[in-house]
Structure formats: structure tokens, C-alpha cells
Amino acid sequence: MRVVVPFAAEQPKTRLSSVLSPDERRTFARAMLDDVLAVVHDAGHDPVVLATAPFESDSTGNEILRDTPVVVDDRPLSLAVNSVLSETDVPVAVVMSDLPLATRESLQRLTAVDSEIVIAPGRGGGTNALVVRHADFRVDYHGVSYRDHLHVARDVGASVETVDSFRLATDVDEPTDLVEVLLHSDGDTTQWLVDAGFDLDSTGGRVGVRRD
């Protein structure tokens, strides 16, 4: 199985701009990518990073990232992923790079399902991880992509199954998502947040984050 990890290398995580500077968003996104690549390797696969632009893959000193192939494709996400799907005749897993809660077990659970299309939806209707074993299936990440991917699978006659996973459903886009990282992860992403001064804040009733 080929595992592709899309990565926005230029201006990642703009919705975190209220709590992180542009440089911080880039290094934070890299920390999440490191975590995802480590988990993919731990699950027994050799990932390929599908990046929107070239980037210094060894700047963090992370050995896994340094040894991971990087393919640059500056087209929109759907076009870039569909190019991968059209050029290979082996199953393809697409795992987003902003899933720092992902674990070996959650990825193995995803890839173990033998349906032609396997979807791990994100909160809010996105598609956070996907396995494609059908030659005619193509992705469409615009809008409510989870629902759209169900429709595409049925239109091409592919069997489809949804994997309900908290760890794969938790992508990090908003400041409130940082709570889940601090609570449920102990990887590079969590360490980055701690080093940057972030901590849990339970003084207001609902748990949030504060920065010292």
C-alpha cells in the first residue's frame, strides 16, 4: 500500500493566526507532520510527503522526515491526490498531515478494513484519512468531502466503509483544537506547544488553552 501525506508547506494553518505567528505556524505544522510520519512508519508503511512547495526536510533534525521522499505538486489538493491515484495500480492511503493524535493502532485499523473505499471522517464533514482500492475513484476535498466521497464511491460501484475514530477525526485547525493535542498526545506536536508556553486552562468552565 502506498501512503501519501499531503502537506501545505508555504502558509499552513492560517486559522491559527490568532495564537501563532506565520513562522510559528510553519514550525508547528512541521511538528504535526513529523508525528504523522512517525505513526505511519510505526504502522508498517513507508510514506511519501505530497507537498505544495519545496521545504527543508532536515531542518528539524527529525530522521524520519529526513529519509521520507517528498513530491512537490503545487496544484489544489484534490488535483494533486487524484494524480497519485491515476498513476498507481496499488492501494493508496491518504493521511492528512495535521493529525497529531493518530496512533499506530488507529492507522492499522483503517488499513485493515478490506472495502474498496475506507473513510475516516473529520469533525465538520471533512475527510482526514482515506484508503482507495478502486481504479475509478477520485477525491474531491472541497466542501463536505466525507459526504461527497460516499457519493463518489457509490457512483463508481465501489464498496465503502466508514471508520469512526476519535484520533483520526481530530485534525488541528482552530485554537480550540490545541486542547485535544495537550490532552491526548505526547509526540513532537505536544512538546512544541509546551516549549512555546501553551498549557491547559480550566478556569473558565470549559477547558481551553493559555500561553505564558
N, CA and C of each residue as an Amber inpcrd file, in Angstrom:
protein
   636
   0.8380000  -1.1980000   0.0000000   0.0000000   0.0000000   0.0000000
   0.8710000   1.2440000   0.0000000   0.5460000   2.1770000  -0.8850000
   1.2520000   3.4500000  -0.9180000   0.5510000   4.4320000   0.0130000
   1.2990000   5.0770000   0.9010000   0.7260000   6.0370000   1.8500000
   1.2240000   7.4340000   1.5060000   0.2840000   8.3170000   1.2080000
   0.5890000   9.6870000   0.8170000   0.1320000  10.6310000   1.9290000
   1.0040000  11.5550000   2.2940000   0.6960000  12.5270000   3.3490000
   0.7610000  13.9280000   2.7510000  -0.3780000  14.5320000   2.4100000
  -0.3660000  15.9020000   1.8740000   0.1060000  16.9030000   2.9330000
   0.8690000  17.8960000   2.4780000   1.4210000  18.8820000   3.4110000
   1.4740000  20.2500000   2.7450000   0.8170000  21.2320000   3.3770000
   0.8600000  22.6160000   2.9010000   2.1280000  23.2630000   3.4330000
   3.1210000  23.4140000   2.5660000   4.4450000  23.8380000   3.0170000
   4.6080000  25.3480000   3.1210000   3.7740000  26.1290000   2.4420000
   4.0290000  27.5590000   2.3510000   3.3440000  28.3710000   3.4490000
   2.0280000  28.3210000   3.5330000   1.2870000  29.1030000   4.5310000
   0.2980000  28.1770000   5.2520000   0.8040000  27.2990000   6.0740000
  -0.0830000  26.3290000   6.7340000  -0.8520000  26.9480000   7.8980000
  -1.9940000  26.3770000   8.1680000  -2.7490000  26.6290000   9.3950000
  -3.0490000  28.1150000   9.6270000  -3.6260000  28.7440000   8.6260000
  -3.9380000  30.1720000   8.7550000  -4.9880000  30.4400000   9.8230000
  -5.8320000  29.4600000  10.1280000  -6.8490000  29.6790000  11.1520000
  -6.2770000  29.6720000  12.5670000  -4.9800000  29.4230000  12.6900000
  -4.3120000  29.5400000  13.9830000  -3.5830000  30.8750000  14.1160000
  -3.8650000  31.8090000  13.2080000  -3.1260000  33.0720000  13.1920000
  -3.3860000  33.9300000  14.4270000  -4.4850000  33.6730000  15.1350000
  -4.7570000  34.4590000  16.3400000  -3.8630000  34.0550000  17.5080000
  -3.2290000  32.8860000  17.4240000  -2.3880000  32.4230000  18.5420000
  -0.9580000  32.1120000  18.1120000  -0.7040000  32.0260000  16.7920000
   0.6400000  31.6990000  16.3210000   1.0440000  32.6480000  15.1850000
   2.3000000  33.0460000  15.1860000   2.8290000  33.8670000  14.1070000
   3.0220000  33.0010000  12.8590000   3.2470000  33.6200000  11.6910000
   3.4820000  32.8170000  10.4850000   4.6290000  31.8210000  10.6340000
   5.7590000  32.2520000  11.2150000   6.8790000  31.3270000  11.4100000
   6.5030000  30.2080000  12.3800000   5.7640000  30.5500000  13.4190000
   5.3400000  29.5260000  14.3670000   4.3860000  28.5290000  13.7200000
   3.5100000  29.0170000  12.8710000   2.5850000  28.0990000  12.1950000
   3.3460000  27.1220000  11.3120000   4.4010000  27.5850000  10.6670000
   5.1940000  26.6870000   9.8240000   5.8920000  25.6140000  10.6540000
   6.5070000  26.0120000  11.7660000   7.2150000  25.0130000  12.5730000
   6.2330000  24.0980000  13.3010000   5.0830000  24.6350000  13.6780000
   4.0570000  23.8040000  14.3040000   3.5290000  22.7680000  13.3140000
   3.2780000  23.2010000  12.0860000   2.8180000  22.2610000  11.0540000
   3.8540000  21.1850000  10.8020000   5.1230000  21.5540000  10.8530000
   6.1800000  20.5640000  10.6790000   6.1930000  19.5590000  11.8140000
   5.9350000  20.0230000  13.0330000   5.8780000  19.0960000  14.1660000
   4.7510000  18.0870000  13.9860000   3.5930000  18.5510000  13.5040000
   2.4870000  17.6280000  13.2530000   2.8420000  16.6360000  12.1540000
   3.4860000  17.1330000  11.0960000   3.9170000  16.2420000  10.0180000
   4.8700000  15.1840000  10.5530000   5.8130000  15.5770000  11.3960000
   6.7400000  14.6150000  11.9940000   5.9850000  13.5200000  12.7320000
   4.9870000  13.9150000  13.5180000   4.2110000  12.9280000  14.2790000
   3.4730000  11.9660000  13.3610000   2.8580000  12.4970000  12.3180000
   2.0980000  11.6420000  11.4050000   3.0290000  10.6730000  10.6760000
   4.1700000  11.1480000  10.2010000   5.1070000  10.2700000   9.5090000
   5.6280000   9.1740000  10.4410000   5.8940000   9.5270000  11.6890000
   6.3710000   8.5270000  12.6420000   5.3270000   7.4390000  12.8570000
   4.0690000   7.8330000  12.9460000   2.9960000   6.8610000  13.1510000
   2.8190000   5.9720000  11.9230000   2.9090000   6.5670000  10.7290000
   2.7940000   5.7670000   9.5020000   3.9080000   4.7200000   9.4490000
   5.1200000   5.1280000   9.7700000   6.2210000   4.1730000   9.8190000
   5.9670000   3.0960000  10.8720000   5.4910000   3.5180000  12.0320000
   5.2250000   2.5750000  13.1170000   4.1560000   1.5700000  12.7350000
   3.2380000   1.9880000  11.8460000   2.1760000   1.0940000  11.3870000
   2.6290000   0.1700000  10.2610000   3.8980000   0.2920000   9.8510000
   4.4520000  -0.6330000   8.8740000   4.4590000  -0.1570000   7.4370000
   4.3600000   1.1600000   7.2180000   4.3180000   1.6940000   5.8550000
   5.4340000   2.7130000   5.6430000   5.7720000   2.9280000   4.3810000
   6.7540000   3.9380000   4.0090000   6.0240000   5.0980000   3.3290000
   5.8330000   6.2090000   4.0250000   5.0390000   7.3060000   3.4670000
   5.8070000   8.1320000   2.4520000   5.0360000   8.8560000   1.6450000
   5.5590000   9.8740000   0.7420000   4.8520000  11.1790000   1.0740000
   5.5960000  12.2480000   1.2540000   5.0050000  13.5640000   1.5080000
   4.6430000  14.2060000   0.1820000   3.3990000  14.6360000   0.0650000
   2.9290000  15.3490000  -1.1240000   2.8270000  16.8210000  -0.7400000
   3.8710000  17.5840000  -1.0430000   3.9900000  18.9610000  -0.5560000
   3.5950000  19.9680000  -1.6210000   3.0640000  21.0920000  -1.1700000
   2.6680000  22.1570000  -2.0900000   3.8540000  22.9580000  -2.5980000
   5.0000000  22.8350000  -1.9220000   6.2010000  23.5740000  -2.2990000
   7.4000000  22.8780000  -1.6810000   8.6060000  23.1240000  -2.2090000
   9.7980000  22.5360000  -1.5730000   9.9730000  23.0800000  -0.1590000
  10.5370000  22.2570000   0.7010000  10.8610000  22.7250000   2.0500000
  12.0510000  21.9290000   2.5530000  12.6930000  22.4600000   3.5820000
  13.8950000  21.8230000   4.1220000  13.4680000  20.6570000   5.0050000
  13.5700000  19.4590000   4.4740000  13.0590000  18.2950000   5.1870000
  13.9390000  17.8770000   6.3440000  15.1630000  18.4290000   6.4490000
  16.0330000  18.0270000   7.5540000  16.2340000  19.1420000   8.5720000
  15.4600000  20.2130000   8.4670000  15.7130000  21.3740000   9.3240000
  15.3620000  21.1180000  10.7830000  14.4990000  20.1550000  11.0730000
  14.1530000  19.8600000  12.4580000  15.0440000  18.7980000  13.0650000
  15.9010000  18.1870000  12.2540000  16.7280000  17.1070000  12.7630000
  15.9740000  15.8080000  12.9160000  14.7440000  15.7400000  12.3960000
  13.9480000  14.5290000  12.5120000  14.3960000  13.5240000  11.4580000
  14.8810000  12.3690000  11.9100000  15.4450000  11.3850000  10.9890000
  14.4040000  10.8170000  10.0440000  13.1880000  10.5760000  10.5540000
  12.1490000  10.0020000   9.7060000  11.8000000  10.9530000   8.5700000
  11.6120000  12.2310000   8.8910000  11.2870000  13.2040000   7.8500000
  12.4390000  13.3570000   6.8710000  13.6420000  13.3290000   7.3740000
  14.8150000  13.4760000   6.5130000  14.8980000  12.3450000   5.4890000
  14.4440000  11.1620000   5.8520000  14.5370000   9.9950000   4.9800000
  13.2520000   9.7260000   4.1980000  12.2440000  10.5710000   4.3280000
  10.9690000  10.3700000   3.6400000  10.9710000  11.0950000   2.2990000
  10.6130000  10.4140000   1.2130000  10.5460000  11.0980000  -0.0850000
   9.5170000  12.2230000  -0.0710000   9.8230000  13.3020000  -0.7580000
   8.9160000  14.4430000  -0.8740000   8.6430000  14.6900000  -2.3580000
   7.3690000  14.6830000  -2.7170000   6.9430000  15.0060000  -4.0720000
   6.2600000  16.3700000  -4.0170000   6.7000000  17.3090000  -4.8470000
   6.1280000  18.6570000  -4.8550000   5.0840000  18.7560000  -5.9550000
   3.8940000  19.1810000  -5.5670000   2.7990000  19.4090000  -6.5130000
   2.0300000  20.6140000  -6.0080000   2.1240000  21.7350000  -6.7260000
   1.5180000  22.9800000  -6.2440000   0.0680000  23.1520000  -6.6780000
  -0.5200000  22.1330000  -7.2640000  -1.9330000  22.2060000  -7.6320000
  -2.8170000  22.0520000  -6.4000000  -4.1050000  22.4010000  -6.5070000
  -5.0110000  22.1810000  -5.3880000  -4.9880000  20.7230000  -4.9300000
  -5.3480000  20.5120000  -3.6660000  -5.2160000  19.1990000  -3.0350000
  -5.8750000  18.0880000  -3.8400000  -7.1080000  18.3010000  -4.2780000
  -7.8220000  17.2400000  -4.9950000  -7.0890000  16.8430000  -6.2670000
  -6.6160000  17.8150000  -7.0350000  -5.9020000  17.5090000  -8.2680000
  -4.6080000  16.7600000  -7.9890000  -3.8910000  17.1790000  -6.9530000
  -2.6210000  16.5290000  -6.6230000  -2.8400000  15.0810000  -6.1970000
  -3.8370000  14.8400000  -5.3510000  -4.1000000  13.4760000  -4.8910000
  -4.6260000  12.6210000  -6.0380000  -5.4910000  13.1690000  -6.8510000
  -6.0320000  12.3980000  -7.9760000  -4.9430000  12.0160000  -8.9740000
  -3.9220000  12.8440000  -9.0970000  -2.8030000  12.4900000  -9.9460000
  -2.1030000  11.2500000  -9.4140000  -1.9530000  11.1740000  -8.1080000
  -1.3490000   9.9870000  -7.4930000  -2.2180000   8.7560000  -7.7470000
  -3.5320000   8.9150000  -7.5650000  -4.4410000   7.7800000  -7.7490000
  -4.4140000   7.2770000  -9.1900000  -4.2840000   8.1700000 -10.1400000
  -4.3240000   7.7780000 -11.5510000  -3.0240000   7.1490000 -12.0230000
  -1.9570000   7.3430000 -11.2590000  -0.6470000   6.8760000 -11.7090000
  -0.1960000   5.5840000 -11.0450000  -1.0180000   5.0100000 -10.1880000
  -0.6110000   3.7920000  -9.4950000  -1.6950000   2.7370000  -9.5850000
  -1.2770000   1.4750000  -9.5540000  -2.2410000   0.3790000  -9.5890000
  -2.2390000  -0.4020000  -8.2770000  -1.7090000   0.2030000  -7.2150000
  -1.7360000  -0.4130000  -5.8900000  -2.6480000   0.4090000  -4.9960000
  -3.1510000  -0.1730000  -3.9110000  -3.9720000   0.6110000  -2.9850000
  -3.2210000   1.8350000  -2.4720000  -3.9570000   2.9120000  -2.2870000
  -3.3710000   4.1650000  -1.8080000  -4.1040000   4.6180000  -0.5530000
  -3.3490000   4.9640000   0.4760000  -3.9080000   5.6020000   1.6620000
  -3.4790000   7.0600000   1.6630000  -4.4310000   7.9470000   1.9250000
  -4.1470000   9.3810000   2.0180000  -4.4030000   9.7890000   3.4640000
  -3.3640000  10.2040000   4.1420000  -3.4500000  10.5590000   5.5620000
  -3.0130000  12.0110000   5.7130000  -3.8840000  12.8490000   6.2140000
  -3.5580000  14.2670000   6.3350000  -2.4460000  14.4910000   7.3590000
  -1.7130000  15.5840000   7.1700000  -0.5250000  15.8380000   7.9860000
  -0.8310000  16.5490000   9.3010000  -2.1000000  16.8580000   9.5500000
  -2.4550000  17.5950000  10.7780000  -3.2420000  16.7240000  11.7440000
  -2.8030000  15.4640000  11.8840000  -3.4790000  14.5060000  12.7700000
  -2.5210000  14.0430000  13.8620000  -2.1230000  14.9390000  14.7770000
  -1.1200000  14.5650000  15.7770000  -1.6090000  13.5670000  16.8180000
  -2.9060000  13.2970000  16.8580000  -3.4240000  12.2940000  17.7870000
  -3.4210000  10.8960000  17.1910000  -3.1240000  10.7780000  15.8970000
  -3.1310000   9.4670000  15.2500000  -2.1330000   8.5290000  15.9200000
  -2.4770000   7.2650000  15.9530000  -1.6160000   6.2410000  16.5380000
  -1.4340000   5.1020000  15.5510000  -0.4750000   4.2550000  15.8430000
  -0.2780000   3.0620000  15.0190000  -1.5590000   2.2500000  14.9400000
  -2.2160000   2.0840000  16.0850000  -3.4270000   1.2680000  16.1190000
  -4.5450000   1.8730000  15.2810000  -4.7010000   3.1920000  15.3180000
  -5.7840000   3.8080000  14.5490000  -5.5270000   3.6930000  13.0560000
  -4.2770000   3.8090000  12.6300000  -3.9700000   3.6560000  11.2140000
  -4.0930000   2.1980000  10.7740000  -3.6530000   1.2770000  11.6230000
  -3.7850000  -0.1320000  11.2760000  -5.2510000  -0.5410000  11.1820000
  -6.0710000   0.0460000  12.0370000  -7.4950000  -0.2260000  11.9610000
  -8.0720000   0.2700000  10.6360000  -7.6170000   1.4390000  10.1830000
  -8.0820000   1.9880000   8.9110000  -7.6900000   1.0910000   7.7470000
  -6.4310000   0.7030000   7.6880000  -5.9410000  -0.0600000   6.5420000
  -6.3630000  -1.5140000   6.5750000  -6.7950000  -2.0030000   7.7310000
  -7.2130000  -3.4060000   7.8420000  -8.5900000  -3.6480000   7.2410000
  -9.4110000  -2.6140000   7.1150000 -10.7410000  -2.7660000   6.5150000
 -10.5660000  -3.0760000   5.0310000 -11.2510000  -4.1280000   4.5440000
 -10.9890000  -4.5760000   3.1730000 -11.9520000  -4.0110000   2.1370000
 -12.7490000  -3.0060000   2.4860000 -13.6040000  -2.3580000   1.4880000
 -12.7450000  -1.6330000   0.4600000 -13.3360000  -1.3840000  -0.7110000
 -12.5860000  -0.7090000  -1.7630000 -12.3040000   0.7480000  -1.4160000
 -13.2160000   1.3650000  -0.6770000 -13.0030000   2.7250000  -0.1760000
 -13.2470000   2.7100000   1.3240000 -12.2920000   3.2060000   2.0700000
 -12.4050000   3.2860000   3.5300000 -12.1520000   4.7310000   3.9350000
 -13.0750000   5.3040000   4.6800000 -13.0090000   6.7270000   5.0110000
 -12.9930000   6.9210000   6.5240000 -12.0400000   7.7180000   6.9940000
 -12.0470000   8.1990000   8.3760000 -12.4120000   9.6770000   8.3320000
 -13.6650000  10.0150000   8.6260000 -14.0820000  11.4180000   8.5130000
 -13.5190000  12.2760000   9.6340000 -13.3810000  13.5600000   9.3350000
 -13.0270000  14.5200000  10.3630000 -14.2750000  15.1820000  10.9090000
 -14.0990000  15.9310000  11.9710000 -15.2190000  16.6940000  12.5040000
 -15.6120000  17.7770000  11.5070000 -16.9110000  17.9720000  11.3150000
 -17.3620000  19.0110000  10.4080000 -17.4910000  18.5810000   8.9690000
 -17.3470000  17.2900000   8.6860000 -17.6230000  16.7990000   7.3450000
 -16.4330000  16.6180000   6.4440000 -15.2210000  16.7970000   6.9600000
 -14.0370000  16.5990000   6.1360000 -13.6440000  15.1360000   6.0320000
 -12.5750000  14.8860000   5.2930000 -12.0220000  13.5380000   5.1490000
 -10.5810000  13.5760000   5.6160000 -10.3080000  12.9820000   6.7710000
  -8.9760000  13.0710000   7.3550000  -8.0420000  11.9560000   6.9040000
  -8.6060000  10.7840000   6.6270000  -7.7960000   9.6660000   6.1250000
  -8.6800000   8.8280000   5.2180000  -8.0470000   8.2170000   4.2310000
  -8.7990000   7.5600000   3.1760000  -7.9550000   6.4350000   2.5990000
  -8.5770000   5.2860000   2.3520000  -7.9210000   4.1970000   1.6350000
  -8.6870000   3.9610000   0.3400000  -7.9650000   3.9100000  -0.7680000
  -8.5800000   3.7340000  -2.0860000  -8.0530000   2.4560000  -2.7220000
  -8.9750000   1.5420000  -3.0170000  -8.6190000   0.2900000  -3.7030000
  -9.4480000   0.1180000  -4.9800000 -10.0090000   1.1760000  -5.4960000
 -10.8460000   1.1180000  -6.6960000 -10.2640000   2.0520000  -7.7510000
 -10.0510000   1.5320000  -8.9580000  -9.3360000   2.2800000 -10.0010000
 -10.0590000   3.5390000 -10.4520000 -11.3880000   3.5790000 -10.3250000
 -12.1510000   4.7130000 -10.8480000 -12.4700000   5.7780000  -9.8110000
 -12.1050000   5.5640000  -8.5800000 -12.4290000   6.5330000  -7.5270000
 -11.4910000   7.7260000  -7.5960000 -12.0670000   8.9150000  -7.4550000
 -11.2780000  10.1370000  -7.3860000 -11.7840000  10.9850000  -6.2210000
 -10.8960000  11.7320000  -5.6170000 -11.2350000  12.5150000  -4.4360000
 -11.7780000  13.8830000  -4.8210000 -12.4920000  14.4790000  -3.8900000
 -12.9580000  15.8590000  -4.0090000 -12.9950000  16.4330000  -2.5930000
 -11.9340000  17.1500000  -2.2180000 -11.8070000  17.6430000  -0.8470000
 -12.5080000  18.9710000  -0.6190000 -13.1700000  19.4910000  -1.6220000
 -13.8860000  20.7550000  -1.4580000 -15.2160000  20.5150000  -0.7490000
 -15.5600000  21.3960000   0.2070000 -16.8690000  21.3150000   0.8590000
 -16.9710000  20.1530000   1.8340000 -18.1240000  19.5000000   1.8380000
 -18.3880000  18.3920000   2.7710000 -17.8320000  17.1200000   2.1280000
 -16.5330000  16.9520000   2.2040000 -15.8850000  15.9170000   1.4020000
 -16.2420000  14.5110000   1.8600000 -16.5180000  14.3180000   3.1430000
 -16.9060000  12.9760000   3.5970000 -18.1650000  12.5140000   2.8700000
 -19.1820000  13.3580000   2.8420000 -20.4310000  13.0100000   2.1520000
 -20.1860000  12.8450000   0.6570000 -19.3760000  13.7390000   0.0830000
 -19.0920000  13.6580000  -1.3450000 -18.3550000  12.3690000  -1.6920000
 -17.4350000  11.9630000  -0.8340000 -16.6880000  10.7330000  -1.1160000
 -17.5800000   9.4990000  -1.0130000 -18.5450000   9.5190000  -0.1290000
 -19.5210000   8.4240000  -0.0910000 -20.2690000   8.3480000  -1.4150000
 -20.6900000   9.4990000  -1.9340000 -21.4240000   9.5310000  -3.2050000
 -20.5470000   9.0620000  -4.3650000 -19.2940000   9.5100000  -4.3980000
 -18.3940000   9.1030000  -5.4750000 -18.1850000   7.5920000  -5.4490000
 -17.9850000   7.0420000  -4.2550000 -17.7750000   5.5980000  -4.1430000
 -18.9690000   4.8310000  -4.6840000 -20.1400000   5.2720000  -4.3320000
 -21.3370000   4.5760000  -4.8030000 -21.5370000   4.7610000  -6.3000000
 -21.1900000   5.9410000  -6.8280000 -21.3420000   6.2000000  -8.2550000
 -20.4420000   5.2950000  -9.0990000 -19.2490000   4.9800000  -8.5920000
 -18.3360000   4.1250000  -9.3580000 -18.4990000   2.6500000  -9.0060000
 -19.4630000   2.3560000  -8.1370000 -19.7330000   0.9660000  -7.7830000
 -18.7500000   0.3580000  -6.8110000 -18.1100000   1.1950000  -5.9920000
 -17.1220000   0.7020000  -5.0380000 -17.7720000   0.4360000  -3.6840000
 -17.3420000  -0.6250000  -3.0340000 -17.7680000  -0.8480000  -1.6570000
 -17.1120000   0.1930000  -0.7760000 -17.8330000   0.6620000   0.2320000
 -17.3240000   1.7500000   1.0560000 -17.6660000   1.5020000   2.5150000
 -16.7340000   1.8720000   3.3820000 -16.9530000   1.7280000   4.8220000
 -16.3460000   2.9240000   5.5380000 -17.0230000   3.3510000   6.5900000
 -16.5640000   4.4600000   7.4120000 -15.9190000   3.9300000   8.6850000
 -14.7750000   4.4740000   9.0390000 -14.1010000   4.1330000  10.2910000
 -14.2970000   5.2850000  11.2620000 -14.9770000   5.0080000  12.3550000
 -15.2550000   6.0220000  13.3730000 -14.1080000   6.0190000  14.3730000
 -13.2290000   7.0070000  14.2920000 -12.0420000   7.0570000  15.1340000
 -11.8410000   8.4640000  15.6630000 -11.8680000   8.6200000  16.9680000
 -11.6110000   9.9220000  17.5780000 -10.2410000  10.4440000  17.1860000
  -9.2360000   9.5780000  17.1690000  -7.8710000  10.0240000  16.9070000
  -7.6700000  10.4460000  15.4590000  -8.3200000   9.7690000  14.5300000
  -8.2090000  10.1760000  13.1360000  -9.1580000  11.3180000  12.7960000
 -10.1990000  11.4940000  13.5860000 -11.1590000  12.5730000  13.3320000
 -10.6650000  13.9260000  13.8230000  -9.6440000  13.9230000  14.6800000
  -9.2000000  15.1590000  15.3100000  -8.0610000  15.7940000  14.5220000
  -8.4200000  16.6280000  13.5680000  -7.4270000  17.4340000  12.8730000
  -7.3070000  18.7780000  13.6000000  -6.1690000  19.4160000  13.4540000
  -5.8980000  20.6460000  14.2050000  -5.9390000  21.8310000  13.2560000
  -7.0080000  22.6120000  13.3660000  -7.1950000  23.7920000  12.5230000
  -7.4450000  25.0620000  13.3220000  -8.1240000  24.9250000  14.4560000
  -8.5570000  26.0670000  15.2510000  -7.8250000  26.0880000  16.5940000
  -7.7360000  27.2600000  17.2340000  -7.1010000  27.3180000  18.5560000
  -7.7180000  26.3480000  19.5560000  -9.0260000  26.1290000  19.4970000
  -9.6590000  25.1980000  20.4420000  -9.1740000  23.7630000  20.2430000
  -8.6850000  23.4340000  19.0460000  -8.1870000  22.0810000  18.7970000
  -6.9080000  21.7860000  19.5770000  -6.2010000  22.8290000  19.9960000
  -4.9570000  22.6240000  20.7390000  -5.2110000  21.9260000  22.0640000
  -6.4090000  22.0820000  22.6000000  -6.7710000  21.3830000  23.8390000
  -6.6240000  19.8800000  23.6590000  -7.1160000  19.3570000  22.5500000
  -7.0710000  17.9110000  22.3260000  -5.6360000  17.4150000  22.2080000
  -4.7800000  18.2250000  21.6010000  -3.3730000  17.8280000  21.4800000
  -2.7330000  17.7230000  22.8580000  -2.9390000  18.7480000  23.6880000
  -2.3370000  18.7480000  25.0180000  -2.9010000  17.6400000  25.8990000
  -4.1500000  17.2590000  25.6630000  -4.7730000  16.2240000  26.4730000
  -4.4260000  14.8060000  26.0280000  -4.3170000  14.5820000  24.7260000
  -4.3230000  13.2170000  24.2170000  -3.0940000  12.8120000  23.4150000
  -2.0890000  13.6800000  23.3130000  -0.9010000  13.3450000  22.5380000
   0.3440000  13.6030000  23.3710000   1.3840000  12.8340000  23.0860000
   2.6590000  13.0690000  23.7700000   3.8160000  13.1170000  22.7700000
   3.5210000  13.4710000  21.5270000   4.5340000  13.4960000  20.4800000
   5.1990000  14.8450000  20.3160000   5.8080000  15.0390000  19.1500000
   6.5170000  16.2850000  18.8670000   5.5970000  17.4960000  18.9100000
   4.3380000  17.3080000  18.4890000   3.3960000  18.4340000  18.4680000
   3.1210000  18.9370000  19.8700000   2.8850000  18.0240000  20.7840000
   2.6430000  18.4170000  22.1730000   3.8670000  19.0960000  22.7660000
   5.0390000  18.5310000  22.5100000   6.2630000  19.1300000  23.0430000
   6.4780000  20.5240000  22.4780000   6.1460000  20.7050000  21.1890000
   6.2730000  22.0340000  20.5860000   5.3750000  23.0270000  21.3150000
   4.1340000  22.6440000  21.5900000   3.2130000  23.5440000  22.2840000
   3.7060000  23.8680000  23.6920000   4.1950000  22.8590000  24.3920000
   4.7040000  23.0920000  25.7540000   5.9020000  24.0370000  25.7120000
   6.8220000  23.7850000  24.7900000   8.0080000  24.6510000  24.6750000
   7.6280000  26.0800000  24.3000000   6.5140000  26.2300000  23.5710000
   6.0560000  27.5620000  23.1630000   5.2360000  28.2510000  24.2490000
   5.0450000  27.5840000  25.3930000   4.3690000  28.2090000  26.5180000
   2.8910000  27.9180000  26.6320000   2.3700000  26.9740000  25.8650000
   0.9460000  26.6540000  25.9350000   0.6660000  25.6620000  27.0630000
  -0.4910000  25.8440000  27.6720000  -0.9260000  24.9330000  28.7280000
  -2.4480000  24.9230000  28.7440000  -3.0180000  23.9170000  29.4000000
  -4.4700000  23.8460000  29.5430000  -4.9570000  24.9050000  30.5180000
  -6.1380000  25.4340000  30.2440000  -6.7470000  26.4570000  31.0930000
  -8.1670000  26.0150000  31.4240000  -8.3850000  25.6600000  32.6910000
  -9.7110000  25.1970000  33.1100000 -10.4120000  26.2020000  34.0050000
  -9.9560000  27.4420000  33.9940000 -10.5300000  28.4380000  34.8980000
 -11.8740000  28.9560000  34.4470000 -12.2250000  28.7620000  33.1760000
 -13.4730000  29.3190000  32.6610000 -14.5940000  28.3270000  32.4970000
 -14.4930000  27.1800000  33.1170000 -15.5200000  26.1470000  32.9710000
 -15.1240000  25.1510000  31.9080000 -15.2940000  25.4980000  30.6250000
 -14.8530000  24.6420000  29.5300000 -13.3420000  24.7770000  29.3750000
 -12.6710000  23.6490000  29.2090000 -11.2160000  23.6580000  29.1320000
 -10.7620000  24.3690000  27.8570000  -9.8050000  25.2580000  28.0120000
  -9.2050000  25.9450000  26.8830000  -7.6940000  25.8840000  26.9870000
  -7.0170000  26.7750000  26.2610000  -5.5620000  26.8500000  26.3510000
  -5.1660000  28.2800000  26.6940000  -4.0370000  28.3870000  27.3760000
  -3.4500000  29.6940000  27.6370000  -1.9690000  29.6140000  27.2570000
  -1.3940000  30.8020000  27.0640000   0.0320000  30.8450000  26.7140000
   0.7480000  31.7750000  27.6640000   1.7570000  31.2460000  28.2990000
   2.5130000  32.0440000  29.2540000   3.4540000  33.0130000  28.5420000
